[in-house]
Amino acid sequence: MTFNSHVFILMFLPASLAGYFLLCKDKDDRVRKIFLLLVSYIFIFWGFDYAGLITIVVSSLINYLFYRAIPGNNKSASSKAIMALALVLNILAIFIFKYLNSTLAGISSLTGADFTAINIIFPVGFSFYAFQQMGLIIDTYRGEYQEDISLTDYLLFVSFFPRVLSGPIVTPQEFFPQLQDMDRKKFNWDNVAKGLYRFAIGLGKKVLIADYLAIMAAEVFDHVFDYQGIQAFIGALAFSLQLYFDFSGYTDMAIGIGHMFNFDLPENFDSPYKSTNIKEFWNRWHMTLTRFLTKYVYFTLGGSRNGKVRAYINIIIVFLISGLWHGSKDMMPFIAWGLYVGIAMVIYRMTARWYDKLPKPLAWLINTLVIIFSWIPFRASDLMVARILTKNIFMPGPLPSLSWDLCILIFAMILAFVPKNARQVTEDFDPSLSRAVFGALLIVLSLISSTGVGTFIYAGF
């Protein structure tokens, strides 16, 4: 069960909303929290499997024990050791789920030893809620968050179903005050209308655009020898837009559902393809991950405090870590992606003085091309496919004929590059008949078009 499934839209979401606000009337505030927690666990179990549910519960309980063991704002040696152990265990778990088999296979190929793959099921959303828990533990150790968190509240912080699969990555400072705010227990028609409209936009992005672009991208990436020149480039462009509409569509739906429950989840996208340089792009793309890596990795490494060379090294390290975080099974394409983006960021920092003086249309074109090429190893099944497709783009080939596919691609480009984004559209939301009709039309068309089984790209990370 995913956000774009019929059972979620027509049954699960309405029933969850009704049950939650009915229980909000109970004098015991724990009742509505426990209900929301159970709803989240049902979503995980129903939509995926028991392994995913067991993993998130076990991960939450272990990390909660670490959180309770660290006295706030006490940077003693014992507190630092507890924090370090918690971080190591979370990172080790991510490594085991993502890369254990590929690492053992690599060792086997080098040594000639026999290797039998271990049947490891990657828990959906694990990377997201692992990072979220690590952030809380670090903030507790540093004394940046010192509120006492009950077990129920903590479990809900980790597993709140709108964001559990693919974020946004929420900080404790963002989540817990909202959870305790009694005014948010009241049913709010305006928030529901705003949330439904945002959800409809995200659903349309995913089903009507991203899923269609996925077919175009797969055709090129799965048959790289058959496409050269513009046709090969169209495959790379199709994936660039597919990734954007898929992930930003998920985020819109998550934020929309949050609004329905009177929660404000952080924004994760701000029209990144309108950026004129790569630094701006990463300030607009997957904003909560960028925020996390900047705070807990870049600044911890020293940021730019120790000179330009050290800052450049820190930037590359951050993007290598980001690549490993995104990877699944085969780490090499994602290491290549992280290295590419990190080097591109360093080159921009080194040349910003003259680059920023370029005419904006030219700067935008250069940056967009840099980004499109960066996504090739991100999508490719391995580095060989990435290399072949990149090479083929620069080879002569036939021009594409005007087709429905090309029209969809052009339409997606216009949506990504020109109009207001979903946040801007719903920022000062005023319910109206035209918006109600448009939102309903998006949902109906999406329900008709969707098979209800399409997964989200970032759910695999």
N, C-alpha and C positions, 0 to 999 in steps of 0.2 A: 504494500500500500504506500503510494507516494502522493504528493500534493496534486498531481495531475490525474490520479486514478478516479474513476467514477464513484467507487465506494467511499473514498475520502471526501469528495466534494458533496455528494448527495446524502451520505449517512453519517460518517464519522465526525466531520466538522460541526454540522448542525446539532448532533446529539451532545457533543462535548461542550459546545457553547451553552446549550440549554441547561445541562446538568451543572455546569460550573456556576452560572449566575443564580440558579436556584439554591445551591449550597452556600453561596456568598451571603445569604440571608441568615444562615445559622450563626448563633452567638459564638460558638467555638470556631475560631479562625482556622484551626488546624484541619477542619473538615474539607474546606474548599482546596487547601493546599494538597492534602492527601489525594483528593479526587483528581486534581490536575496532574499529580505525580503518576497515579494509576493510568490515567488517560495517555500520558507520555510513554509509559512502559507498554501499554497495549499497542500503541502506534508502532513502537520498535519491534515488538514480538510479531504482531500481525503482518506488518509490512515486510519483515525480513526473516528472522529465525530466532530460535531460543539462544543460540550462541551469541548473537548480538546483544540480547537482553542480559544474559549472564555476564558478559564482558563489561557492559556499562555499570551494572550494579556492583560487581567486584571492584572495578576501577574506582568507582565513587567511594565505596567503603574504605578501601586502602588509603586513598588520598585524603579522606576525611580524618582518618586517624593521624596522618602526618600533619594535617592542618591543626588538629587539637593538641598535638605534641609540641608545637612551636609557640612559645610565649610571644605575643605581639611586641614589636619594637624592642626585642631583646637579642642583640646580635652577638650572643655568646658563642663559644666554640661548639657547644652541644647543639644549639639551635641551627648553626650553620651546617653542621653535619647532618642533621635531620632533613633540612631543606635540600642539601646536596644529594642525599640518598633518594629522596622523593623524585627529584629531577632525573637522576640516573635510571631509576626504575621505569619512569614514564617514557624516557627516550629509548630505553632497552626494549620496552614493549612495542613501541612504534617500529623499531628495527626488526624485531622478530616477526611481527605481522606482515611487514612490507618486504623485507629483504633476506630473511634467513635462508630460504630455499635458493635464491639466486646466488647468495654468498657461498653457500656450501657447494653449489654446482660449479662455481668458479674455482674454488679450492680443489674440487675433485678433478677438474680439467687440467689444472696445473700439476697435481701430484699423481694423477692416474688412479686415485682411490675410487672405490665404488660409492655411488651416491644414489640414495633413494629419496625422492621428494617427500617431504612431510606434508600431510594434509592440513594446511593452516587456512582457516576461513578468516579473511580480513573483516573485522566488525565495521559496519557502515558508520561513518562519522567519528571513528576513534581518534583520528588525528586532531579533529576540531575540539572534542571535549577533553582530550589529553592536554592540549595547549591551554585551554581555559582553566583547567585545574592547576597546572603549573604556574600560571599567572597569579592565581589566588594565593598559592603557597609562597611565592616570592614576595608578593605584596604584604602578606602577613609577617614574614621574616623581616622585611624592611620597615615595618610599622606603618605602611601606607593604608592598610585596612585592618582595623582593630575591633570591629563589631563582632559580637558573639553570634555564631551561626548555628542554628539547630540542625540536627541530622536531616529532618524533612526538608528544610529550606535548602540545605546543601545538595541533597539528591535532586531537587527540582532545578537548582541552578545548573547542574550538569546535564539533565535529561529533558528540559523543557522542549516539548516536541516540535514547535515551529522552527527551532534553530539547531536541533540535535544532529541532523544529517550533514548539513553543509554550512553551518554558521548562520549569521555572523558570530564571530568570537566575542563574547560579552564579558565585560569586567564585573567584578563584584560591586564596584561603586555604581555601576549602571543598573544592575539587576535587583539587588536586595532592597534598596529604598523603595522601588516600585512594588515589590512583593509585600512590603509592610504598609504601604500607603492605603489607608482605609477608604479614601475617596475612589480608588480604582476598583473597589468591590461593587460599585454601582453600575448597573447595565446602562450603556451609553449608546443611543441610536446613531449619533453622529460618528462615533468611533467605529461602529459596525459598518456604517455606510462607507466611510473612508477606507476601512480595512478591506471590505469587499471589492471596492474599486481598484485598490492597489493589488489585491489578489488577482483580479480579472486581468489586469495589465500583465502581471507576471506569468499567468497561465497562458495568455495569448503569445507572449514572447517564446515560451517553451514549446508549446504544441504547434502553433501556426507558423513559427519562423525557425527556431533552433532545430526541431526534429526534421524539418524539410532540408535545411542546410546540411544536416548530418549525412544525409544520403549523398549529396553532392561531394562533400569532403571525403567520405568513405570510398567513393568511386575512384578518386584520384590517388588517395593514400594507399589503397589496396591494390592498385594497378599502376604503380609509378613508372613502369617502363613504357606504358602506352600513351603518356601525356608529356608534351613539351611546350615550351613557350608560354603564351597567354593561357592556354588550357591548364597547364600545370600550376601556373600562378593562381588561377581561379580556384583550384582545389585548396591551396593554402589560404586564400582570402575567405573561402567558404567556411573553413574551420575556425579562422579568427573570429568571424561573426557568429558562428554556431556557439563557440565557447562563451562569448559575451552574452548572447541572448539566453543561453541555457543557464548560466550561473547568475546573471543579474535577474533573470526571470524567477529563479528559485528564491533569491533574496527578496524580491518584491512580494512574492507569495508569503515568505516567512514574516516579513515586516507587516504585511496586511493581516495575517492571522494574529500577530501580536497585538495590533490595534484592536481587533475584535474582542480580545481578552483584556483590553486596557493596558497593554504593555507596549513600551516604545523600544524596539530593538534598534541598534545602531545601524547607520547606513553603511553599505559596503561598496557602492559604485556611485560615481558622479561623472557620467558621460566621459569615460576615459579616452574614447577614440576622437575626442575633440582636442586632445592634448597636442602641444607643439614641441614638447621635448620628453624624454624618457623619464626624467625625474617627476614631472607633472603627471605622466601616465600612471606611475606607481603610487602617487598620492591619491589617484582617483580609482584605481583598480584594486579589488579585494582589500579595501581600506582597513578592515579590522586585523587582517593578517599583517599588513604593512605596519600598522600601529604596534602590534605585538612584537614583531621582529626588531623594529626600531628601538623600542623601550628595553626589551629583555636581552637582545643580542648586540645590536649596534652600539648602544650607549654603554653596555656592560664591557664591551671590548675597548671602549675609550672614545668612540665616536670620532670626531674630528679634532679632539683636544690635543693630540700628540703629533700634529703636522699632517700635511697633505698625503704623503706616501702612506702613512699608517691608516689614514682615513680611507684611502683607495683600497687598501688590503681589507679593511673591515667591511667595506661595501661588497667586495667580491665574496667574502666569507658569508655574509648575510644571504646573498642570493644563492650560494651553493647550499646553504642550509634550507632555504626555501625550495630549491630543486629537490633535495632529498625528502622534504616534507610532502611534496606533491607526488613523488614517485610511487610506483607500485610494481612489485616483482623485479623488473629490470631497471636498475638505478641509472645506468649510463646515459640514456637520452635525457633524463632530468638533470643529471650533473652537467651535461653539455648545455642544456637550456639555462641553468643557473649561472654557468660560467659566461655564456653569451650575454645574458642580461647584465650581469655584474660588470663585465668589461665595457659594455655599451654605456652603462651608467657612469663609469669612470671616465670614459672618453668624453661624455657630455660635460662632466664636471671640469675636465681639463680645457675644454674648448668653449665653455659657456659664454665667455666674454664676446666672442665674435658670432657664435651660433645664435645667441639671443637677439642679435641685430639683423638676422635674416628676415626677409618679408614673411609674415605669418603663414601665408599659404604654402610657401616653399618649406618652411620649418615643419609645418603640419604634415606635408607630404613625405619628407624625409623620415620623420618620427614614425608615421604610420607604416611605412615600408619596413623600418627596423623592427617594429613590433610584429608585423605579419610574418617576417622571416624567423622571429624568435619562437613563434608557436609551432614551427615545423617539427623540431625534435620533441616538443611537448606532445604532439599527436602521433608521430611516427612510431611504428611497432618496435623499431630498433634504429641504431645510428646509421646502418647501411641504407635503410629506406629514407631517412632524413637527408643523407648525403646525395642520394640519387635524385630525389625530388628537387633539392636546392639546385643541383647541377642542371637538371632538365628545364628549370624555369628560364635559364639563360641560353637555352638552345632554340633554334628556329622551329616553329611549329605552326599548324593551321590556326587561323582565327576562328573563334567560336561563332556559331550561327545564333541568330536571335531565337530564343526559345523561352518557354515558360520558366525553366530553371534560371536562366539569365535574368529574367524580369524579377523573380523572387530575390535573387542576389542583389540586384540594384536597389530594390525596395528596402532590403535589410540594411544596405549601406546608408541610404538616406536616413533611415530611422536612427542609426547609430551615430551619424555624423552631424545631423542638423537640428532636429526639434528638441524641446525640453525633455528631460528625463522623467522617470516616474516620481522621484522625490519632488521635483519642481512642480509637477502637475498636481500632486496631492498635498503640497505644502500648506496652502491656505484653502483646504477643501471645503467646498460649499455644495451640499447635496442638491442635485437638480434633476429634472426629468430627462434631459439629454444625456447626462452622465449615467443615469440609471439604465437607460436604453442601451447606451454604448457598452457599459459593463456587462449587462445581461447578454448582449449579442456576442461579446468576446467569450463569455463562459459557455454559451450554447454552441457556438462554432467550435470551440476547443473540445467540448464533450463529444460532439459529432465526429471531429477529426481524430481524436486521440484513441489509441488502443487501450490506454490506461495502464500500460506496462512499461512505458519509456522511462529509463532511469536518468538521473542527473549526472553529468560528468564529474562534478566535484564530490559526489557521494562516494566515489571510488578512491578519494584521497584521504 
